[in-house]
């Protein structure tokens, strides 16, 4: 039996993987383009990467603008 490793991502980590800004991650959640995060405490949320991958596999991949400020 193979063990599955659960990977939890912060908003910043998820934004980096999707190549969008942190704020855009929350906009996508509000628009239903990403799953709701898990709330670990009042100010801490995380996404299970497996949940995000499954969601993106069944939905159109969100497109956002990356705003790189130097």
C-alpha positions, 0 to 999 in steps of 0.5 A: 500500500502506497502512502499519499503525502499531503501537501498544504500550500499557503496563499503565497505558495499557491499563487507562485504555483499558479503564477498569479498574485496572492490577491488573485488567488482569493479572487479566484476562490470568490469567483469559484475558479479555485476550491475553498481553503481550509481554515486552520485558525482565524488568520491562517488558511491552506489549500491541499495541493491534491484538492487544487489539482483535482479541481483544476482537472475538472474545471477550466484553468483560471487565467490571471495577470501576474503583476511583478513589481521590482 
